[in-house]
Amino acid sequence: MKITVCIGSSCHLKGSRKIVESLQNLIRTNNLDDKVELAGTFCLGQCQKGVCVTVDDQLFSLSPDTVDQFFEENVLAKV
């Protein structure tokens, strides 16, 4: 599974750094280092929607407050 987080300027201002840090921690805590790849990318073209995150090319819009629920529903449930 590959998770990509936009780190472009708009998403950076909306909290992408906190989201990356949270995802890194969740991946490590759940021992998923060998199953989940976390990467950064620049603009995904959906700046108005919040921090853009893809999971295997499916687009999601996150905020630092929604990372835990996103991880549970879209990562843990699928690995």
C-alpha positions as CSV (number, residue, x, y, z in Angstrom):
1,M,0.0,0.0,0.0
2,K,1.3,3.4,-0.9
3,I,0.2,6.6,0.9
4,T,1.2,9.9,-0.7
5,V,0.7,13.2,1.1
6,C,0.8,16.6,-0.7
7,I,3.5,18.8,0.7
8,G,2.8,21.7,-1.7
9,S,2.5,25.2,-0.3
10,S,-1.3,25.2,0.1
11,C,-1.4,21.8,1.8
12,H,1.7,22.7,3.9
13,L,-0.3,25.7,5.2
14,K,-3.2,23.5,6.0
15,G,-1.1,21.1,8.1
16,S,0.5,18.5,5.8
17,R,3.6,18.3,8.0
18,K,1.5,17.3,11.1
19,I,-0.3,14.8,8.9
20,V,2.9,13.2,7.7
21,E,4.2,13.0,11.3
22,S,1.0,11.4,12.5
23,L,1.0,8.9,9.7
24,Q,4.6,8.0,10.3
25,N,3.8,7.4,14.0
26,L,0.7,5.3,13.2
27,I,2.6,3.2,10.7
28,R,5.4,2.5,13.2
29,T,3.0,1.9,16.1
30,N,1.0,-0.6,14.1
31,N,4.1,-2.4,12.8
32,L,3.2,-1.7,9.2
33,D,6.6,-0.4,8.0
34,D,6.9,-3.4,5.6
35,K,3.4,-3.1,4.3
36,V,2.8,0.7,3.9
37,E,5.0,3.1,2.0
38,L,4.6,6.8,2.9
39,A,5.7,9.4,0.4
40,G,5.4,13.1,-0.3
41,T,4.4,14.8,-3.5
42,F,3.8,18.3,-4.7
43,C,0.4,19.7,-5.8
44,L,-2.3,17.1,-6.6
45,G,-4.5,19.9,-8.0
46,Q,-7.2,19.8,-5.3
47,C,-5.9,22.6,-3.1
48,Q,-9.4,23.8,-2.1
49,K,-10.2,20.5,-0.4
50,G,-7.7,20.4,2.3
51,V,-4.5,18.4,2.6
52,C,-4.6,15.9,-0.3
53,V,-3.7,12.3,0.5
54,T,-3.8,9.4,-1.8
55,V,-4.0,5.7,-0.9
56,D,-3.1,3.6,-3.9
57,D,-4.2,6.5,-6.2
58,Q,-7.6,7.0,-4.4
59,L,-7.8,10.7,-3.3
60,F,-8.7,11.8,0.2
61,S,-8.9,15.2,1.8
62,L,-7.5,15.4,5.4
63,S,-6.8,17.7,8.2
64,P,-4.6,17.0,11.2
65,D,-7.8,16.3,13.2
66,T,-9.0,13.5,10.8
67,V,-5.8,11.5,10.4
68,D,-6.6,8.8,13.1
69,Q,-10.0,8.1,11.7
70,F,-8.7,8.1,8.1
71,F,-5.9,5.7,9.1
72,E,-8.3,3.3,10.8
73,E,-10.8,3.2,8.0
74,N,-8.5,3.4,4.9
75,V,-5.3,1.8,6.0
76,L,-5.8,-0.6,8.9
77,A,-9.0,-2.0,7.4
78,K,-7.2,-2.8,4.1
79,V,-3.8,-4.3,5.1
